[in-house]
Amino acid sequence: MMVGLILAAEVAFWVVLASGLAVRYLLRMRRLGGVLLMGVPLIDVLLLTATAIDLRGGGEMSAGHGLAVLYLGFTVGYGHYLVTWADGHAAHRLGGAARPAKPPRYGMARARHEWRLWRMTLVSVLIAVVVAQLLRWFISEPEADRGMVAVQFAALRVLGIHTLIAAAYTIWPKRPKRPKQAERTDESALSEIAGGFVESGGGSPRAGRPSAGAFPPRAADAARGVGRSQWPVGDAEFGGSAGAQPGVWRRSDAGGGG
């Protein structure tokens, strides 16, 4: 029975909310639409009254009764936020107003938004705990008492979980992902730089060492295992005279110094 009442209350919540917005923006009757929106909390009062009467009249405590208490706390804590959200979107689609800003997704702005939601959860939990305690005093039956205590602990667990979530967004702020196209562009730029380095004789990025073209000819030969005896005789590149034996230095090699 209680589950059916909760479903009926949920349907009535959205029907009253949609009716108020339709009257406000489609029929241009803002005052009447505001009155209908103010009637949304009455649904919660009716649900709470039905819960108390059922338990007081000898009804067996069930999960439906506890869910009704939690639902009441949620609609009170988040009701204004939901109505404001729906009103903003209705004003945009039906009244020509600007599109409502989306909640932030990254950084400390997201953390602040999460703590704002946490405050609503705190209000919801306080309402649920207080209502459950009032029902314990009003009904005064052991079974209902145990059921309402379980509801109170369930509400506190929800608050604890939301606290951890908000703290996580604060300690480890969420950062936007880099677009894959930007990563590919960076890789292409690095490849072009590395390719130009190799072509100019600067080195080989794959091997992690300079290429052979980066060394003087003698050093390159030594790296390939070519011995000194196989070098060209009297190569003027190393300051020797043509025709001279390797390692033999002549006065004329000093050039124009006399």
C-alpha positions, 0 to 999 in steps of 0.5 A: 500500500505504502509503495503505491502511495509513494508512486502516486505522490511522485506522479502527483509531484511532476503533474503539479509541477508541469501544470504550474509551468504550463499555466505560467508560460503557455497561458501567460498566467504567472500568478496562477502558475506560481500558486500551483507551484507552491502547492507542490509541498502539500503532496509531501504533507499528504504522504506523511499524514498517510504514513502516520495514520497507517502505522497508528492504525495498526499497520505493519511496519514495512520498507514502504513506510521507511521509503516514504520518510526518506522520500519526504526528506528528499523532496523537501531538501531538493524540492526548490532546486528541482523546481528552479531547474524545471522553471529555467528550462521551461522559461527557455523553451516556452518563454524565449529566455536564455538557456540555463547554464549547465553545472560546472564539470571540472576543477574547484567549480565542480567541487563547489557545486558538489558541496552545494548539493551536499548541503541539500542532502544534509537538509534532506537527511535532517528532515528524514531523521526528525520525521522518523523520530517524531513517528517513533514517539507518535506510534510507540510500538517496538516494531515501528520503533526499530523500523524508524531507527533503521531509516535514520541510520540509512539516511545518515549513511547517504549523508556519509557517502555524499560527504566522501564524494564531495571531498573527493572532488575537492582533494582531486579536482576533476580535469578535462581530458585532452582532445585526441586530435591535439595529442596527434598534432603534438606527436606529428610535431615531434616526429618532424623535429626528430626527422629534421635532426637526423637529416641534418646529421644531428643524430638518430632518435631511435638509437638514442645516439648521434648518426655517423654523419654527425662525426668527423670522417676519422671518427666515423671510420673508427666507429666502423672499425677502420684502422689508422693504417687504412686512412688515406695518406697525407689527408690535408683535412687533419693538417698533414701534407699530401704524400706524408706518412700518417703521424708525420708533421712537417714545418710546411704544415704550419701553413703561412706561419713561416 
